[in-house]
Amino acid sequence: MTHHTDDSTATAAHVTDPVCGMLIDPDTAAATREHDGTTFYFCSLGCAKTFDADPHRYGHSHP
């Protein structure tokens, strides 16, 4: 299992919500999703639902 984070300011204890960019503790995340072998963590159910609607938009880096 991997923790998704593109934010260089993230610490080992925090990951970045891919929808809103908020740093969150994965142990207290409101929701998680698996996508393409990666676990994503969300600050709220709203962010998780946004991700669910278009996971490829948020689940892949954009050059």
Phi, psi and omega in degrees: 000136179244155177255126182280125172202126175252359186267116183292347178273354180293139177265173179300334183271352184231151176231165182260129172295122185290343182273308186255346179085003181290138173279129182223156174278121182299335179289339182241016180301143180290333181200158174226155175219146173259133178211123180051041176080008180241140175266129177248143183243143186231145181283337183209164176293330178298315178295321178297319179293322177298316177299315181302326182291331181203071185298331180291333177294321185257340186269000180228145177289148176250127181294000000 
